[in-house]
Amino acid sequence: MDLDVLNMFVIAGGTLAIPILAFVASFLLWPSALIRIYYWYWRRALGMQVRYANYDDYQFCYSYRGRPGYRPSILMLHGFSAHKDMWLSIVKFLPKNLHLVCVDMPGHEGTTRSALDDYSISGQAKRIHQFVECIKLNRRPFHLVGTSMGGNVAGVYAAQYPEDICSLTLICPAGLPSTTDSKFIKQLRELQESERIDRIPLIPSTPEEMADMLKLCSYVRFKV
């Protein structure tokens, strides 16, 4: 084989190998950085901007698109262990002329996390009301959307501050009573009655606890 052709293949192979190796190394060593870049790109593509709001010494992190107008704004509350960017897959289907706000719930992502804070549903509803007042979202009634834990908080918020909202959307909300308790709910109640705080089913710290959590929370069984 001609030496020039061989050099061309070596250069081409090296050019392709460098970004591939860089990606693999980043995935293995800094996976969180890749995830941040992914969400940053997605937010940018959808026109979502990240901002911070402060209520006394408490900081809220949120993303938004558009400005308040004659149409009501939309505030979206995510579920437990999620973050504001979970709504991006929904945002891409919403009209760009709507004012959208996705906030990190108390103790999540960029919003203040403190062991001294009240993380009960009513406590979180109070914090969300503080956020709403910070950004003056309640100058006009707005649409409130919540899923899972965020749905529970949204329902309580609507009951406590009905003058703030014009509609309420609950997506698979937590907190709704059932005629028959699931194994998961029974275990949570047993934990609450025993006042044990050494092991919380929703916050696993070992592969075994992760497997137990998936068994409790999932209809389809996952292998860890």
Secondary structure, 3 states (H helix, E strand, C coil): CCHHHHHHHHHHHHHHHHHHHHHHHHHHHCHHHHHHHHHHHHHHHHCCEEEEEEECCEEEEEEEECCCCCCCCEEEECCCCCCHHHHHHHHCCCCCCCCEEEECCCCCCCCCCCCCCCCCHHHHHHHHHHHHHHCCHHHCCEEEEEEEHHHHHHHHHHHHCHHHEEEEEEEEECCCCCCCCCHHHHHHHHHHHHCCCCCCCCCCCCHHHHHHHHHHHCCCCCCC
